[in-house]
């Protein structure tokens, strides 16, 4: 069994994103995809390349990611699962654009979906009651995205949500790392990439030591900061999306083999590219591969084998 711990289904960037789930024939409409180049070299990079991608090629990378976002349909999800040999995948909503209800409905169509729930920070409502209903209906975790939701991980609203969710003994997965999702005027109005900085995550996980957290993407280009600031926190797990084999090896060393999980961020990331990088990091250790590709996720999500 292979469990992909981090994917998206539907449009996470704009309201009504659940409608995209059932589109047919969706394809990536872009000629040059810089993310594919990174995947082709197993995400291996150097300081100059990282500076170039963050300061010169940021808009081109954002355009590539937005084109991939359009591929997040149920039809494409199933094809990618079958191609990569993935049995189950954790689908992550981001309110108010994509809701738990959208993923729950899709899970009735495809049993490979493990839905997480989300919090709508744009309105006032009984968050605790809503989260309780979602868990009763099958939510296996909570997703927070401080950049897209424009809500810091250390805000009062975030803390109230985490506190309300803590009693379910299920993980909270938060986006980790600085990243831009919008272009044009929206780049400066509907997001705050700085909310992906690691000091926010450090405060959150230390203030809730009894909650299990998953640092999404292991911090992206801030992977070293993730290991430095979160590596000593026993309640933190990481996924391997967008990380090169050498960094995955280091993540295993820092966090421990039981805290690292395979995650692709499909369709923003390639399942097979991340799978190849993660496998290379395991260096033929089949027991380690089982932990990272399935057993750690099964235990954390309390899944029946």
Secondary structure, 3 states (H helix, E strand, C coil): CCEEEEECCCCCCCCCHHHHHHCCCCCCCCCCCHHHHHHHCCCCCCHHHHHHHHHCCHHHHHHHHHHHHCCCCHHHHHHHHHHHCCCEEEECCECCCECHHHHHHHHCCCCCEEECECCCCCCCCCHHHHHHHHHHHCCCEEEECCCCCCCCCCCHHHHHHHHHHHHHCCEEEEECCCCCCCCCCHHHHCCCHHHHCHHHHHHHHHHCCCCCEEEEHHHHHHHHHHHHHHCCCCCEEEECCCCCHHHHHHHHHHHCHHHEECCCCECCCCHHHHHHHHHHHHCCCHHHHHHHHHHHHHHHHCCCC
